[in-house]
Amino acid sequence: MKQNRNVFGVALNHRTLRATMEEHFHIKPHVKPPTTPVLFIKPDNTQISHGDSIPAPHSNETIFAGPALGIVIKKTAHRVTAEQANQYIDGYAIVNEVSLAEESFYRPAIKAKCRDGFCPISTTINAEQVSKPESLNIHTYINGELKHSTNTDQLYYSINELVEFISSFITLEKGDVIITATPPRDETLALNVGDSVVIEIEQLGRLENSVVAEQEL
């Protein structure tokens, strides 16, 4: 079941992805890497739950899974410091930040990231049940086969730093979600109609969704 909540994503926050973009950072008009987190949103239409279907576009453009840890906010958070952040974290969720291929991470495309059903989110696991959230293994299975592995130790900005930065200019409310980081989108994360995709995060469980053609919904 969808919830009425804001979901904020953080681009370029996976160290491997950031490393692959190093050359692009120094090309005009940017000429240097971003000095703060780069944000995007996943609006309500994107948000689905475990077991729901991900609609693949009519255009047959390749869609990519986006395995990620989600931070779930516990209570109203406004100008929270990194040192205070844990008091405002209710728990963690598994997120599949589905996207089309992106040409620019400085201006994440609405068409690529905000399509219907492009953000499956699991139920929340209480923060007290998750030890060392910045050192959790993340595995992606497609049709039962392990296709990709990463770890939350690849976060460039930490969990607490993300809460601090976003709450410095956006008041976060109970239930809001911050998607911490997604790895590079390559062929290992490509999805096709008929696929079953599972994101598994250590201590959090599994988030499973099927991919269907848009017209089948």
C-alpha positions, 0 to 999 in steps of 0.5 A, spaced: 500 500 500 502 506 498 503 512 503 502 519 503 509 521 503 515 524 500 521 520 497 527 524 496 533 521 492 540 522 492 544 522 485 552 521 485 552 518 492 555 511 490 562 511 490 563 507 484 558 511 480 562 517 482 568 514 480 565 513 473 563 520 473 570 523 475 572 525 467 565 528 466 565 532 472 571 536 469 567 538 463 564 545 462 559 547 464 560 544 471 568 543 471 568 540 478 565 535 482 558 537 486 560 540 493 553 538 496 548 532 495 545 532 488 537 531 489 531 528 486 524 526 487 520 520 486 513 522 487 507 519 489 505 516 482 512 512 482 511 509 489 509 501 489 510 496 494 512 489 495 509 484 490 506 490 485 508 490 478 513 495 475 510 498 468 515 498 462 514 503 457 511 502 451 517 505 447 521 499 449 527 503 452 531 499 457 529 500 464 534 499 470 533 497 477 536 501 482 538 497 489 538 502 495 537 503 502 532 508 504 532 512 510 525 512 513 524 519 518 521 518 525 518 525 526 518 532 524 525 534 522 527 541 521 535 543 521 537 537 524 544 536 525 548 530 523 549 529 531 542 529 532 540 525 526 539 518 529 533 521 533 529 522 527 530 516 524 525 511 525 528 505 521 530 503 514 527 500 508 529 497 501 528 501 495 528 499 488 529 506 485 527 504 477 530 509 472 531 509 464 538 511 462 540 518 464 544 523 460 545 528 466 546 526 473 546 534 475 539 534 472 536 528 473 530 527 468 523 527 470 521 522 464 527 517 466 525 517 474 518 519 475 514 514 471 508 510 474 511 504 479 518 506 478 519 506 486 518 500 489 519 500 497 519 495 502 516 495 509 520 499 514 525 495 519 525 499 526 532 502 526 533 498 533 533 492 529 539 494 524 546 494 526 551 498 522 546 501 517 552 503 513 555 496 512 550 492 509 550 488 503 545 489 498 544 484 492 540 484 486 536 478 483 533 478 476 529 471 475 532 468 481 539 469 479 544 474 482 546 479 478 549 485 482 552 486 489 554 492 493 554 495 500 552 501 504 559 502 505 559 505 498 555 511 501 559 518 499 555 522 504 553 518 510 546 517 512 546 522 518 549 527 513 544 526 508 538 527 514 542 534 516 543 536 509 536 535 506 532 538 513 537 544 512 532 547 507 526 542 507 522 540 513 522 532 513 515 529 516 514 522 519 514 517 514 518 521 509 524 517 505 531 518 503 534 514 498 541 514 500 545 511 493 544 507 487 550 504 483 552 505 476 546 502 471 549 497 467 547 491 463 547 487 470 541 491 472 537 491 466 530 489 466 525 486 461 518 485 461 516 478 464 522 479 469 522 478 476 527 483 480 528 482 488 532 487 492 535 483 498 538 488 503 542 484 509 538 485 516 532 488 512 529 482 508 527 482 500 523 486 496 520 483 490 516 486 484 515 483 477 516 487 470 510 488 466 508 492 459 504 498 461 498 496 457 497 490 461 496 494 467 
